[in-house]
Amino acid sequence: MAKKSSCEYCMYYQYNEDYEYYECGINLDEDEMMRFLSESHQSCPHFKYGDDYSIVKKQM
């Protein structure tokens, strides 16, 4: 069984119904996006653990 990536447990990992795939839903400005894409890091600095209960609370 393949190891799940941390994105699958992240609060910002959202399903895009228009394109039918999951994507990161965090809002970064242009400078933050360039820094995020250019830096090499082993884990996402924006990761926030989201279990089913906390995600539902966010949607309400």
Long-range contacts (C-beta under 8 A, 24 or more apart in sequence): 6-43, 6-44, 6-47, 7-44, 9-49, 9-50, 9-51, 10-44, 10-47, 10-48, 10-49, 10-50, 11-48, 11-49, 11-50, 11-54, 11-55, 11-58, 12-46, 12-48, 12-50, 13-50
